[in-house]
Amino acid sequence: MRKARAIVGIDCGEQRHRFVMIDENGERVASHWVENDLGKIFQAFDELGSLSKTERLEVVTESIGSLGAMVSQAVRGRGDELFVVSTKALRHYRDLEGQPHKSDDRDAYLAARMQLFGMEGVRTPAPASEEEQALARLIRLRFRLMDQKKALGLRLRSRLLELAPVMASI
């Protein structure tokens, strides 16, 4: 007798994540947005777990580091199975499926289907130490702050050009 599977594909973002659950036939069972808050992520997994007929969920995401750190923490805390899909493999599969542009909902769905069909590009992640996770978060924060600094500099220059064009040329 074949064991039933419930697979959750997740497209992680800074503010919120897209969860899409499929059954053992590859059909969409549920999908919803979840804020990037550990309590809400646990709650979403509890709801999806109650919908499935399995003991454990198989969770597939593109990122277990910076953007997906809370998701991977929740998956490991619940004892579910965690898998990572290569961004390049997902992009290739999106092209094969005829999806010309990135869509959070479609990417989460396709990641789950890649796990279901055992496609290349999906793997079990190596465990990361707390130091590695902290370093990844710091690097992400540094890039975000540098982007903000650049944007603020451009806004200041724009305001100077608007108010005193002679000052901006100096």
C-alpha positions in Angstrom: 0.0 0.0 0.0 1.3 3.4 -1.0 1.9 6.0 1.7 -0.1 9.2 1.3 1.9 12.4 0.8 1.2 16.0 1.5 3.7 18.4 0.1 3.9 22.1 0.8 5.8 24.4 -1.6 6.8 27.7 -0.3 8.0 30.9 -2.1 9.7 32.9 0.6 9.7 36.7 0.7 10.8 39.4 3.1 7.4 40.4 4.4 5.3 37.3 3.6 5.5 33.8 2.2 3.3 31.9 -0.3 2.3 28.4 0.9 0.8 26.0 -1.6 -0.1 22.4 -0.5 -0.6 19.6 -3.0 -1.7 16.0 -2.5 -0.2 12.8 -3.7 -1.8 13.3 -7.1 -0.2 16.8 -7.6 -3.5 18.5 -7.1 -3.7 21.8 -5.2 -5.3 21.3 -1.8 -4.7 24.7 -0.1 -2.8 27.9 -0.6 -2.5 31.1 1.3 -0.2 34.0 2.2 1.6 33.8 5.6 3.3 36.8 7.2 7.0 36.4 8.1 6.3 35.8 11.8 7.3 32.6 13.5 4.0 32.2 15.4 2.0 32.7 12.2 4.2 30.3 10.3 3.7 27.6 12.9 -0.1 28.3 12.8 -0.1 27.9 9.0 1.7 24.6 9.3 -0.7 23.4 11.9 -3.6 24.3 9.7 -2.1 22.5 6.7 -1.1 19.5 8.8 -4.8 19.2 9.9 -5.9 19.2 6.2 -3.5 16.4 5.2 -4.0 12.8 5.9 -0.3 12.2 6.7 1.7 12.4 9.8 4.4 14.7 8.4 4.5 17.3 5.8 7.1 17.5 3.1 8.1 21.2 2.8 10.0 22.5 -0.2 11.4 26.0 -0.4 14.0 27.9 -2.4 15.7 29.4 0.6 16.5 28.0 4.1 18.8 30.9 4.9 17.9 34.6 5.1 14.4 34.8 3.6 13.4 31.3 4.6 15.2 31.1 8.0 12.0 31.3 10.0 10.2 28.8 7.7 13.0 26.3 8.0 13.1 26.9 11.8 9.4 26.1 12.0 9.6 23.0 9.8 12.5 21.6 11.9 10.6 22.5 15.1 7.5 20.6 14.0 9.6 17.6 12.8 8.4 17.8 9.2 10.7 17.0 6.3 12.5 20.0 4.7 13.8 20.1 1.1 15.4 22.8 -0.9 14.9 23.4 -4.6 17.6 25.0 -6.7 16.5 28.4 -8.0 18.0 27.6 -11.4 16.1 24.2 -11.6 12.9 26.0 -10.6 13.3 28.6 -13.3 14.0 25.9 -15.8 10.9 23.9 -14.7 8.8 27.2 -14.9 10.0 27.6 -18.5 9.0 24.0 -19.3 5.5 24.5 -17.8 5.1 27.6 -20.0 5.1 30.1 -17.2 7.0 33.1 -18.8 7.4 35.2 -15.7 7.9 34.7 -12.0 4.8 34.3 -9.8 5.0 33.6 -6.1 2.0 31.3 -6.2 3.1 29.4 -9.3 6.7 29.0 -8.0 5.4 27.6 -4.7 3.2 25.2 -6.7 5.9 24.1 -9.1 8.4 23.6 -6.2 5.9 21.2 -4.6 5.4 19.3 -7.9 9.2 19.0 -8.4 9.4 17.3 -5.0 6.4 15.0 -5.8 7.9 13.9 -9.1 11.4 13.5 -7.7 12.9 15.9 -10.1 16.6 16.9 -10.1 17.3 20.2 -8.3 15.5 19.2 -5.1 17.6 18.0 -2.2 17.7 17.7 1.5 19.6 20.6 3.0 22.8 20.2 5.0 22.2 21.4 8.6 23.4 24.9 9.1 25.0 26.0 12.4 23.5 28.9 14.3 26.6 31.0 13.5 26.1 30.4 9.7 22.5 31.4 10.0 23.4 34.5 12.0 26.0 35.4 9.4 23.5 35.0 6.6 21.1 37.3 8.3 23.8 39.9 8.9 24.8 39.8 5.2 21.2 40.3 4.1 20.8 43.2 6.5 24.0 44.8 5.2 22.8 44.6 1.6 19.4 46.0 2.6 21.0 49.0 4.4 23.4 49.7 1.5 20.4 49.8 -0.9 18.5 52.1 1.5 21.6 54.4 1.7 21.9 54.5 -2.1 18.2 55.3 -2.4 18.4 58.1 0.2 21.4 59.6 -1.5 19.5 59.7 -4.8 16.5 61.3 -3.1 18.7 63.9 -1.6 20.3 64.7 -4.9 16.9 64.9 -6.5 15.6 67.3 -3.9 18.8 69.5 -4.2 18.2 69.6 -8.0 14.6 70.6 -7.4 15.3 73.3 -4.8 18.7 74.6 -5.8 20.0 73.4 -9.2 23.2 75.5 -8.8 24.1 73.6 -5.6 23.8 70.2 -7.1 26.3 71.0 -9.9 29.0 72.1 -7.4 
